[in-house]
Amino acid sequence: MPTTRHEVIVGLHITDESSYTTYRAHMTPLLESMGGEFRYDMRIAEHLKGEADEPFTRLFIIAFPDEPTKDRFFADERYQRIRQAHFENAVSSHTIISTYDTTS
């Protein structure tokens, strides 16, 4: 039976790699507990074209079982505390490039 996922392509400009690494270490268990995962994750060496305010230094695809799960994850108090403690000072800008549903 096909599996449907809701995915988001995100570009970040990371200014503090250490804090961002701590953020990911703390938020990933919560993400996985809700059935989410990082499908792709890459550091960007050169940004040739884009509409973002700053060039990306990180690009990833984050996947959830469905859009309501994504919304619950980002609204979760635990996630909000992690984000405030580690993400806010580590990332100077973020861009949602695309959201979509996929079936595999």
C-alpha positions in Angstrom: 0.0 0.0 0.0 1.4 3.5 -0.9 2.6 5.8 1.8 1.6 9.4 1.7 3.8 12.1 3.3 3.6 15.8 3.7 7.1 17.3 3.0 8.6 20.8 3.4 11.7 22.0 1.6 13.5 24.5 3.8 16.5 26.8 3.3 18.4 28.3 6.2 21.2 30.8 6.7 22.9 29.4 9.8 25.2 31.8 11.7 26.0 29.6 14.7 26.6 26.0 13.7 27.1 24.8 17.3 23.8 26.1 18.5 22.0 24.8 15.4 23.6 21.4 16.0 22.2 21.5 19.6 18.8 22.5 18.3 18.7 19.6 15.9 19.8 17.1 18.6 17.0 18.3 20.9 14.2 18.5 18.3 14.8 15.4 16.4 13.5 12.9 19.0 10.3 14.9 19.2 10.1 15.0 15.4 10.6 11.2 15.2 8.0 10.6 18.0 5.4 12.2 15.8 6.4 10.1 12.7 8.5 12.8 11.1 12.0 12.7 9.7 14.7 14.5 7.7 14.7 12.9 4.3 17.5 15.0 2.9 19.9 17.4 4.7 22.8 19.3 3.1 25.2 22.1 3.6 25.3 24.6 0.7 28.7 25.8 -0.6 27.4 28.1 -3.3 24.1 29.8 -3.8 23.7 30.7 -7.5 20.1 32.1 -7.5 17.2 32.6 -5.2 14.5 34.8 -3.8 15.6 34.7 -0.1 17.0 37.6 1.8 20.2 35.8 2.5 21.9 32.9 0.7 21.3 29.4 2.2 24.0 27.6 4.1 21.7 24.6 4.8 18.9 23.0 2.8 16.7 20.1 3.9 13.5 18.2 3.3 11.5 17.5 6.4 8.7 14.9 6.1 5.6 14.3 8.2 2.9 11.7 8.0 0.4 14.5 7.0 -0.1 18.2 7.2 -2.0 18.2 10.5 1.0 16.3 12.1 3.3 19.0 10.8 1.1 21.7 12.3 1.0 19.9 15.7 4.7 19.5 15.7 5.5 23.1 15.2 2.8 24.2 17.6 4.0 21.8 20.3 5.2 23.6 23.5 8.2 21.3 23.8 9.3 22.2 20.2 8.7 26.0 20.9 11.0 25.8 24.0 13.7 24.1 22.0 13.4 26.5 19.1 13.5 29.5 21.4 16.6 28.2 23.3 18.7 27.1 20.3 17.3 28.0 16.9 16.6 31.7 17.3 20.2 32.7 17.9 21.6 30.1 15.4 19.7 31.0 12.3 19.5 34.5 10.8 16.9 33.7 8.1 14.8 30.8 6.9 12.8 30.2 3.8 10.1 27.7 3.1 10.8 26.9 -0.5 7.9 24.4 -1.0 5.4 22.2 0.7 3.7 19.3 -0.9 2.2 15.9 -0.4 3.9 12.9 -2.0 3.1 9.2 -2.3 5.7 6.5 -2.5 
